[in-house]
Amino acid sequence: MKTHTKTFCVIIGAIIGLTLSLHAFAKESGKAVIRGKATVTKGIVVLYYGEQGKNLRERYDFNDGNFVVGTELEKPDFYLIYTSDPTLKKFNLYLQPEDDISIAVKNNKIILSVKGSALNQFYLDMSLQYGFKDSNHSDKEAYTGRIKAINTSTLAEVKEHRKILLAQTQAEYLTAAFGDYIQAKISPPSTPLAKTQFADWDLKFVPELTTCYNWIGLLNEFMYAKIDAGELKIHNANNWVADFASSISDQTLREAYIVELIHLMLKEKELVTIHDLAKQSLPLVKDKANVAKINTMLQDANKETIFKNSLPGTDFSTLTFHKPDGTKTTISDYKGKVVFIDIWATWCAPCIAEMPFLKRVEHGMEEEDIVFLSVCGNTKEVDWLNYLKKNNSTGEQLWLPGGTNSPFFRQIAGSGIPRFIILDKAGKMLNPKCYLRPSNPVLSVYLKDLVNKSI
């Protein structure tokens, strides 16, 4: 009898454990629903993951003031709800599986109710009180106010999700400071952006920042600005990843940052510098799992054969381009100088966005043995000439016959632009795909290093 009882208890315990496990797993994925009543009869409601205009999850056009939007979640995360309602406007919501949030407007105030509302009402009210880019206070004051509100809240839901809320606040703070710069590198504005006045260089980032949308881009932009402000020094071209990471105080975030940067370099096929950068960074990595990840990525880099026809040392001295006046020039004409080639096209917005940054790099290296070639990849020469005339383009402007369909573009395994290539002083390949763009201030450090080393 005792044996049967014991067996029964074990079975019941296993069932309960399985049930609890399934319940916990179910909360990691599922659908979240947002419904509400707008203050206008007709309009739209759009749910985005991340920034407005990107990663659209659902759109709802309403004609009676009522709306419902929802999305399947792989995990809890922040989403942006945008409306054409002049009162609701747009705001962030932390959505969890099975959330069913109701939105209403009472006395000109947004009221959230039902499941998932308590945490989001707190975050919404806090965000409205301490808004970024608000004329009533500075962004730093808004950030400080938000951090204090989160840390002192006694609301159970806030306590439970405090680290996530702190991370999101840091991400929004960085977005307020650098979001326009990041966007300008994708789609250039009609007028140059003014330099950011951000100066909060001693931020203590929380490791949960990695859960936020585009965290790596935001953190990179923070590092670039820190260099420009003289608050971060790069020791040499092989040490920039380690230098960036060393400025992050939290060990978990520091390691995640290093791993992600190495991953991005592998993804972008930066096969020339990845090993040296990883070597200098590995002493900062303590977690054996992260060390293993980096070593695996380096092994994958060793297996890459994409640049088998344009490996370092490959001679490109006879490569020929057309000048705007109809004459031709070859790489050998620039013998004695390191050659930085920027392949762009008139239809490529990110290419054009990098041009002002390239001019800044070029200006800073006027006394160095380096030449910067802007090589147009348009298939039609006339399109290139028209662009040069319209924009009063200066510098070494060249056209690649055949553009991105040319044998040269195939030889370098061209798959997208902008593309940055570096040749040595004899016209031989140094780097077939430079990961560092002109908008990254580390590029100048890298190029100066190459100029000094190249014979």
KEZA-156724 format. One record per residue (C-alpha): chain; x, y, z. Coordinates in steps of 0.5 Angstrom, whole numbers, plus 500, padded with zeros to 3 digits. Example, Ala and Ser with C-alpha at 12.3 -4.5 7.8 and 13.67 -1.06 7.14 Angstrom:
<sites>
> A; 525; 491; 516
> A; 527; 498; 514
</sites>
This chain:
<sites>
> A; 500; 500; 500
> A; 506; 505; 502
> A; 509; 503; 495
> A; 503; 505; 491
> A; 502; 511; 495
> A; 509; 513; 494
> A; 508; 512; 487
> A; 502; 516; 486
> A; 505; 522; 490
> A; 511; 522; 485
> A; 506; 522; 479
> A; 502; 527; 482
> A; 508; 531; 483
> A; 511; 530; 476
> A; 504; 532; 473
> A; 504; 539; 477
> A; 511; 540; 475
> A; 510; 539; 468
> A; 503; 543; 469
> A; 507; 549; 472
> A; 513; 548; 467
> A; 508; 549; 461
> A; 504; 555; 464
> A; 511; 558; 465
> A; 513; 557; 458
> A; 506; 559; 455
> A; 507; 566; 458
> A; 514; 567; 454
> A; 510; 567; 448
> A; 503; 568; 445
> A; 498; 574; 443
> A; 497; 581; 446
> A; 491; 585; 444
> A; 490; 593; 445
> A; 483; 595; 444
> A; 480; 602; 445
> A; 476; 608; 444
> A; 479; 614; 440
> A; 477; 621; 441
> A; 476; 622; 433
> A; 471; 618; 429
> A; 476; 616; 423
> A; 483; 614; 424
> A; 488; 609; 424
> A; 492; 605; 429
> A; 499; 602; 428
> A; 503; 598; 432
> A; 511; 598; 431
> A; 516; 594; 434
> A; 522; 599; 435
> A; 521; 606; 432
> A; 515; 608; 428
> A; 516; 607; 421
> A; 520; 600; 422
> A; 518; 593; 424
> A; 510; 594; 423
> A; 506; 589; 426
> A; 499; 591; 425
> A; 495; 597; 422
> A; 488; 598; 424
> A; 483; 603; 420
> A; 477; 605; 424
> A; 471; 609; 422
> A; 467; 609; 429
> A; 472; 611; 434
> A; 473; 603; 436
> A; 480; 600; 435
> A; 483; 593; 436
> A; 490; 591; 434
> A; 494; 585; 437
> A; 501; 581; 435
> A; 504; 575; 437
> A; 510; 575; 442
> A; 516; 571; 442
> A; 517; 574; 449
> A; 515; 580; 453
> A; 518; 587; 450
> A; 516; 594; 448
> A; 512; 596; 442
> A; 510; 603; 440
> A; 503; 604; 439
> A; 502; 610; 434
> A; 495; 613; 432
> A; 492; 619; 428
> A; 488; 621; 434
> A; 491; 628; 437
> A; 490; 626; 444
> A; 492; 619; 444
> A; 498; 620; 439
> A; 504; 615; 440
> A; 507; 612; 446
> A; 511; 605; 448
> A; 507; 599; 451
> A; 511; 593; 455
> A; 507; 588; 452
> A; 507; 581; 455
> A; 503; 574; 452
> A; 496; 574; 454
> A; 496; 582; 455
> A; 489; 585; 454
> A; 490; 592; 455
> A; 484; 597; 454
> A; 485; 604; 452
> A; 480; 610; 454
> A; 481; 618; 454
> A; 478; 621; 460
> A; 478; 628; 462
> A; 483; 629; 457
> A; 488; 623; 460
> A; 489; 617; 457
> A; 487; 611; 462
> A; 489; 604; 461
> A; 485; 598; 464
> A; 485; 591; 464
> A; 490; 586; 464
> A; 497; 589; 463
> A; 495; 596; 464
> A; 498; 597; 471
> A; 505; 597; 469
> A; 504; 601; 462
> A; 500; 606; 466
> A; 506; 607; 470
> A; 510; 608; 465
> A; 506; 612; 460
> A; 505; 617; 466
> A; 512; 617; 468
> A; 514; 618; 460
> A; 509; 624; 459
> A; 511; 627; 466
> A; 519; 627; 464
> A; 518; 627; 456
> A; 525; 627; 452
> A; 525; 633; 447
> A; 521; 637; 452
> A; 522; 645; 452
> A; 520; 644; 460
> A; 526; 641; 462
> A; 533; 638; 459
> A; 533; 631; 457
> A; 538; 629; 462
> A; 533; 632; 467
> A; 528; 628; 464
> A; 532; 622; 465
> A; 534; 623; 472
> A; 526; 624; 473
> A; 525; 617; 470
> A; 530; 613; 474
> A; 528; 616; 480
> A; 521; 614; 479
> A; 522; 607; 477
> A; 527; 606; 483
> A; 522; 609; 488
> A; 516; 606; 486
> A; 512; 601; 490
> A; 508; 598; 485
> A; 509; 591; 485
> A; 509; 591; 477
> A; 514; 596; 477
> A; 518; 592; 482
> A; 518; 586; 478
> A; 520; 589; 472
> A; 525; 595; 474
> A; 531; 592; 471
> A; 527; 592; 464
> A; 524; 599; 465
> A; 531; 602; 467
> A; 534; 599; 461
> A; 528; 602; 456
> A; 529; 609; 459
> A; 536; 608; 458
> A; 535; 606; 451
> A; 530; 612; 450
> A; 535; 617; 453
> A; 540; 615; 448
> A; 535; 615; 442
> A; 533; 622; 444
> A; 540; 624; 443
> A; 543; 620; 437
> A; 536; 617; 434
> A; 536; 623; 429
> A; 544; 621; 427
> A; 542; 614; 426
> A; 537; 615; 422
> A; 541; 620; 418
> A; 546; 615; 416
> A; 540; 611; 413
> A; 536; 617; 409
> A; 540; 623; 409
> A; 536; 630; 411
> A; 536; 636; 407
> A; 540; 640; 412
> A; 546; 638; 416
> A; 544; 636; 423
> A; 547; 640; 429
> A; 552; 637; 433
> A; 548; 633; 439
> A; 549; 637; 446
> A; 549; 630; 450
> A; 555; 630; 455
> A; 552; 625; 460
> A; 558; 621; 459
> A; 558; 617; 466
> A; 552; 613; 465
> A; 552; 606; 468
> A; 548; 602; 463
> A; 544; 596; 466
> A; 545; 589; 462
> A; 538; 589; 460
> A; 540; 594; 455
> A; 541; 588; 450
> A; 533; 587; 450
> A; 532; 594; 447
> A; 531; 595; 440
> A; 537; 597; 436
> A; 541; 597; 443
> A; 548; 596; 439
> A; 547; 602; 434
> A; 545; 606; 440
> A; 551; 604; 444
> A; 556; 605; 438
> A; 553; 612; 437
> A; 554; 614; 444
> A; 561; 611; 443
> A; 562; 615; 437
> A; 560; 622; 440
> A; 564; 620; 446
> A; 570; 620; 442
> A; 569; 626; 438
> A; 568; 630; 445
> A; 575; 627; 447
> A; 572; 623; 453
> A; 574; 616; 450
> A; 581; 615; 447
> A; 583; 609; 442
> A; 590; 606; 443
> A; 590; 603; 436
> A; 587; 601; 430
> A; 587; 593; 433
> A; 584; 596; 440
> A; 578; 600; 438
> A; 573; 594; 440
> A; 577; 593; 447
> A; 577; 601; 448
> A; 569; 601; 447
> A; 568; 595; 451
> A; 573; 598; 457
> A; 568; 604; 458
> A; 562; 600; 460
> A; 562; 598; 467
> A; 557; 592; 467
> A; 561; 586; 466
> A; 555; 582; 463
> A; 554; 588; 458
> A; 561; 589; 456
> A; 561; 582; 454
> A; 555; 582; 450
> A; 557; 588; 447
> A; 564; 585; 445
> A; 560; 579; 442
> A; 555; 583; 438
> A; 561; 587; 435
> A; 565; 581; 433
> A; 558; 578; 430
> A; 557; 584; 426
> A; 564; 584; 423
> A; 563; 577; 421
> A; 556; 578; 418
> A; 559; 584; 414
> A; 565; 580; 412
> A; 570; 584; 415
> A; 575; 578; 415
> A; 582; 582; 415
> A; 581; 586; 422
> A; 576; 581; 426
> A; 582; 576; 429
> A; 586; 582; 431
> A; 580; 586; 434
> A; 578; 579; 438
> A; 585; 578; 440
> A; 585; 585; 444
> A; 578; 584; 447
> A; 578; 577; 449
> A; 582; 578; 456
> A; 576; 583; 458
> A; 571; 576; 457
> A; 571; 572; 463
> A; 564; 568; 461
> A; 567; 561; 458
> A; 561; 561; 454
> A; 562; 568; 451
> A; 569; 566; 450
> A; 567; 560; 446
> A; 562; 564; 442
> A; 568; 569; 440
> A; 572; 563; 438
> A; 567; 559; 434
> A; 566; 566; 430
> A; 573; 566; 429
> A; 573; 559; 426
> A; 567; 561; 421
> A; 571; 567; 419
> A; 577; 562; 417
> A; 573; 558; 413
> A; 570; 564; 409
> A; 572; 564; 402
> A; 568; 570; 399
> A; 574; 574; 397
> A; 578; 569; 394
> A; 579; 573; 388
> A; 581; 579; 392
> A; 585; 577; 398
> A; 590; 582; 401
> A; 596; 582; 396
> A; 592; 581; 390
> A; 594; 587; 385
> A; 589; 592; 382
> A; 594; 597; 380
> A; 591; 596; 373
> A; 584; 598; 375
> A; 581; 603; 370
> A; 576; 608; 372
> A; 573; 614; 368
> A; 573; 621; 370
> A; 568; 627; 369
> A; 572; 630; 363
> A; 572; 623; 359
> A; 579; 621; 361
> A; 581; 615; 364
> A; 585; 614; 370
> A; 588; 607; 373
> A; 590; 605; 380
> A; 597; 606; 378
> A; 596; 613; 377
> A; 596; 614; 385
> A; 602; 610; 386
> A; 605; 612; 393
> A; 599; 613; 396
> A; 594; 608; 400
> A; 588; 608; 396
> A; 581; 608; 400
> A; 575; 607; 395
> A; 568; 609; 396
> A; 563; 605; 392
> A; 556; 608; 392
> A; 551; 610; 387
> A; 546; 616; 386
> A; 540; 611; 388
> A; 543; 609; 395
> A; 541; 613; 400
> A; 546; 610; 406
> A; 552; 612; 401
> A; 550; 619; 400
> A; 549; 619; 407
> A; 556; 617; 409
> A; 559; 623; 404
> A; 559; 628; 409
> A; 563; 624; 414
> A; 568; 622; 408
> A; 569; 629; 407
> A; 571; 630; 414
> A; 576; 624; 414
> A; 579; 626; 408
> A; 580; 633; 410
> A; 583; 631; 417
> A; 588; 627; 413
> A; 590; 632; 407
> A; 598; 631; 409
> A; 598; 624; 409
> A; 600; 619; 404
> A; 593; 617; 402
> A; 587; 618; 396
> A; 580; 618; 397
> A; 576; 615; 391
> A; 569; 616; 390
> A; 567; 611; 385
> A; 560; 611; 382
> A; 557; 604; 381
> A; 551; 607; 377
> A; 550; 603; 370
> A; 549; 609; 366
> A; 555; 614; 366
> A; 550; 620; 365
> A; 546; 619; 371
> A; 553; 620; 375
> A; 555; 626; 371
> A; 548; 629; 372
> A; 549; 628; 380
> A; 556; 631; 380
> A; 553; 637; 376
> A; 547; 638; 381
> A; 551; 637; 387
> A; 557; 640; 385
> A; 561; 634; 388
> A; 568; 635; 389
> A; 574; 631; 390
> A; 576; 625; 386
> A; 570; 623; 383
> A; 570; 617; 378
> A; 566; 612; 375
> A; 566; 605; 374
> A; 564; 602; 367
> A; 559; 597; 368
> A; 557; 600; 375
> A; 555; 594; 380
> A; 555; 590; 374
> A; 562; 590; 372
> A; 567; 585; 373
> A; 571; 588; 378
> A; 565; 589; 382
> A; 564; 581; 381
> A; 571; 580; 383
> A; 571; 583; 390
> A; 564; 579; 391
> A; 560; 585; 391
> A; 553; 584; 394
> A; 551; 591; 396
> A; 553; 598; 397
> A; 556; 603; 400
> A; 562; 599; 400
> A; 569; 601; 402
> A; 576; 598; 399
> A; 583; 599; 401
> A; 589; 598; 397
> A; 596; 599; 399
> A; 601; 604; 396
> A; 603; 599; 390
> A; 595; 598; 388
> A; 595; 591; 392
> A; 589; 589; 396
> A; 589; 591; 404
> A; 582; 590; 405
> A; 576; 588; 401
> A; 571; 590; 405
> A; 572; 595; 411
> A; 567; 594; 416
> A; 569; 602; 419
> A; 564; 607; 415
> A; 566; 614; 415
> A; 561; 616; 420
> A; 565; 611; 425
> A; 571; 616; 428
> A; 575; 610; 428
> A; 576; 609; 421
> A; 581; 615; 421
> A; 585; 611; 426
> A; 585; 605; 422
> A; 587; 609; 416
> A; 593; 613; 419
> A; 595; 606; 422
> A; 595; 603; 415
> A; 599; 609; 412
> A; 604; 608; 416
> A; 605; 601; 415
> A; 604; 601; 408
> A; 610; 601; 404
</sites>
